[in-house]
Amino acid sequence: MSSCIIIGAGLAGLTAACELTRHQWQVTLLDKGRGVGGRMATRRIHNTRADHGAQYFSARTPEFQAQVQAMQEAGVVKEWYLPGIDHHPRYVGSSGMSAVPKYMAQELDIRTGEKVVHVAGDTTGCTVRTEAGTIYSAEKLIITIPAPQVKVLLADSSIQLLAPDQLALDSIAYQPCLAVIAELNQPSRIPAPGGIRYEEGPISWIADNQQKGIINDSTTVTIHASPQYSREHLEGDLNKVGEKLIAELHEWIPAEAVESFQVHRWRYSLCDQRHPEPYLRCDTPFSMLLGGDGFGMGNVEGAYQSGLQMARYLVGEGKRKKLSME
Ligand SMILES: Cc1cc2nc3c(=O)[nH]c(=O)nc-3n(C[C@H](O)[C@H](O)[C@H](O)COP(=O)(O)OP(=O)(O)OC[C@H]3O[C@@H](n4cnc5c(N)ncnc54)[C@H](O)[C@@H]3O)c2cc1C
């Protein structure tokens, strides 16, 4: 049985794992987080929940459309019509965006709380070591963590990429995002359907999670600071950031309505400079593929496509090898 270790159980890693498992591969997914999903994240506050990472996604490619349709039929996702962006339908998780990765993770061997700190290998396979000291081995390795974190992992592992691979990795860049989740003691004044995108100013997006359809005991509002504001205040006082951004939105969120708020610092949110191909096959002694939303289309759908294409490549490679030996 062919085997693969996947670092990162966000949408790219989960998709690759599902596809390889479907082809009878033995797959181990490792993620440093407490749960799966990475940036498709829903946070619980008291008895309420809020999406604080990805807010909605599109499905333009046939493979992802089929996946979304299956999840729609299973009640995991639903359409969310947002006027004024374009004519493509947008989707959200029925109980928050984390419903999507949780659904995909059901049948997989996933080890959470496992931060990979070292990778090594030779022509027979790869070995990875986690912060807790656990060692995992497999024939193939897929890495789906954001490119800046890949660079740190490879440097700590003394793995030097060939110049073109290194250039490709260096070309990938992400926007930071400061995300505020405010819990309200009354409905927000955000008009239906509950999401507003801003082109200027310190805020890029607000959403009323209840209007998005997340059943909550009280209203929660998600606020995303603009890339510029986030960059300027990334290392600043998060409490002040939260107060400032909430005050900017007094039209939709009266000050007296705010019960509490939290601020999350996303160092890597949307990938705005991507490698054009859906993955990078590294010229290393062991088989190592790099993927995720930094490769190909970007966003949630791009992460799905990247994971799918990496798995298809490995399955195809296995078949080609078998044929050449016959
Ligand atoms: C604030 C915000 C808003 C967004 N809005 C949208 C949107 O509206 N629509 C949209 O389509 N996309 C949006 N995105 C982008 C979208 O969330 C991502 O493109 C997509 O989820 C990326 O999936 P991925 O699997 O490539 O990476 P990730 O989801 O980042 O998964 C990588 C995983 O690797 C893990 N990891 C990292 N380092 C290690 C390590 N050393 N060892 C083990 N595990 C590790 C992480 O814990 C994580 O779970 C948004 C993102 C953010 C943060």
PDBQT file of the ligand as one rigid body, heavy atoms in Angstrom, charges set to zero:
ROOT
HETATM    1  C1  LIG A 401      -9.536  36.383   7.559  1.00  0.00    +0.000 C 
HETATM    2  C2  LIG A 401      -9.644  35.488   6.347  1.00  0.00    +0.000 A 
HETATM    3  C3  LIG A 401     -10.657  35.709   5.424  1.00  0.00    +0.000 A 
HETATM    4  C4  LIG A 401     -10.771  34.874   4.293  1.00  0.00    +0.000 A 
HETATM    5  N1  LIG A 401     -11.834  35.030   3.472  1.00  0.00    +0.000 NA
HETATM    6  C5  LIG A 401     -12.024  34.149   2.471  1.00  0.00    +0.000 A 
HETATM    7  C6  LIG A 401     -13.225  34.157   1.730  1.00  0.00    +0.000 A 
HETATM    8  O1  LIG A 401     -14.165  34.906   2.027  1.00  0.00    +0.000 OA
HETATM    9  N2  LIG A 401     -13.339  33.268   0.686  1.00  0.00    +0.000 N 
HETATM   10  C7  LIG A 401     -12.341  32.378   0.379  1.00  0.00    +0.000 A 
HETATM   11  O2  LIG A 401     -12.518  31.597  -0.562  1.00  0.00    +0.000 OA
HETATM   12  N3  LIG A 401     -11.208  32.338   1.092  1.00  0.00    +0.000 NA
HETATM   13  C8  LIG A 401     -11.042  33.189   2.145  1.00  0.00    +0.000 A 
HETATM   14  N4  LIG A 401      -9.918  33.113   2.924  1.00  0.00    +0.000 N 
HETATM   15  C9  LIG A 401      -8.821  32.231   2.490  1.00  0.00    +0.000 C 
HETATM   16  C10 LIG A 401      -9.129  30.762   2.788  1.00  0.00    +0.000 C 
HETATM   17  O3  LIG A 401      -9.469  30.613   4.138  1.00  0.00    +0.000 OA
HETATM   18  C11 LIG A 401      -7.880  29.969   2.449  1.00  0.00    +0.000 C 
HETATM   19  O4  LIG A 401      -7.540  30.214   1.092  1.00  0.00    +0.000 OA
HETATM   20  C12 LIG A 401      -8.021  28.460   2.599  1.00  0.00    +0.000 C 
HETATM   21  O5  LIG A 401      -8.772  28.129   3.729  1.00  0.00    +0.000 OA
HETATM   22  C13 LIG A 401      -6.604  27.895   2.644  1.00  0.00    +0.000 C 
HETATM   23  O6  LIG A 401      -6.611  26.496   2.875  1.00  0.00    +0.000 OA
HETATM   24  P1  LIG A 401      -5.223  25.731   2.968  1.00  0.00    +0.000 P 
HETATM   25  O7  LIG A 401      -5.522  24.318   3.243  1.00  0.00    +0.000 OA
HETATM   26  O8  LIG A 401      -4.393  26.067   1.775  1.00  0.00    +0.000 OA
HETATM   27  O9  LIG A 401      -4.436  26.397   4.202  1.00  0.00    +0.000 OA
HETATM   28  P2  LIG A 401      -4.829  26.481   5.745  1.00  0.00    +0.000 P 
HETATM   29  O10 LIG A 401      -6.291  26.528   5.935  1.00  0.00    +0.000 OA
HETATM   30  O11 LIG A 401      -4.018  27.607   6.305  1.00  0.00    +0.000 OA
HETATM   31  O12 LIG A 401      -4.297  25.098   6.333  1.00  0.00    +0.000 OA
HETATM   32  C14 LIG A 401      -2.965  24.915   6.710  1.00  0.00    +0.000 C 
HETATM   33  C15 LIG A 401      -2.935  24.107   8.008  1.00  0.00    +0.000 C 
HETATM   34  O13 LIG A 401      -1.572  23.851   8.339  1.00  0.00    +0.000 OA
HETATM   35  C16 LIG A 401      -1.444  23.854   9.739  1.00  0.00    +0.000 C 
HETATM   36  N5  LIG A 401      -0.020  24.052  10.036  1.00  0.00    +0.000 N 
HETATM   37  C17 LIG A 401       0.737  25.151   9.825  1.00  0.00    +0.000 A 
HETATM   38  N6  LIG A 401       2.018  24.893  10.174  1.00  0.00    +0.000 NA
HETATM   39  C18 LIG A 401       2.063  23.610  10.602  1.00  0.00    +0.000 A 
HETATM   40  C19 LIG A 401       3.104  22.755  11.069  1.00  0.00    +0.000 A 
HETATM   41  N7  LIG A 401       4.371  23.168  11.161  1.00  0.00    +0.000 N 
HETATM   42  N8  LIG A 401       2.796  21.488  11.446  1.00  0.00    +0.000 NA
HETATM   43  C20 LIG A 401       1.520  21.034  11.346  1.00  0.00    +0.000 A 
HETATM   44  N9  LIG A 401       0.496  21.797  10.894  1.00  0.00    +0.000 NA
HETATM   45  C21 LIG A 401       0.769  23.054  10.523  1.00  0.00    +0.000 A 
HETATM   46  C22 LIG A 401      -2.361  24.958  10.212  1.00  0.00    +0.000 C 
HETATM   47  O14 LIG A 401      -2.757  24.748  11.545  1.00  0.00    +0.000 OA
HETATM   48  C23 LIG A 401      -3.531  24.828   9.215  1.00  0.00    +0.000 C 
HETATM   49  O15 LIG A 401      -4.584  24.041   9.751  1.00  0.00    +0.000 OA
HETATM   50  C24 LIG A 401      -9.801  33.865   4.076  1.00  0.00    +0.000 A 
HETATM   51  C25 LIG A 401      -8.800  33.652   5.020  1.00  0.00    +0.000 A 
HETATM   52  C26 LIG A 401      -8.733  34.435   6.156  1.00  0.00    +0.000 A 
HETATM   53  C27 LIG A 401      -7.698  34.132   7.218  1.00  0.00    +0.000 C 
ENDROOT
TORSDOF 0
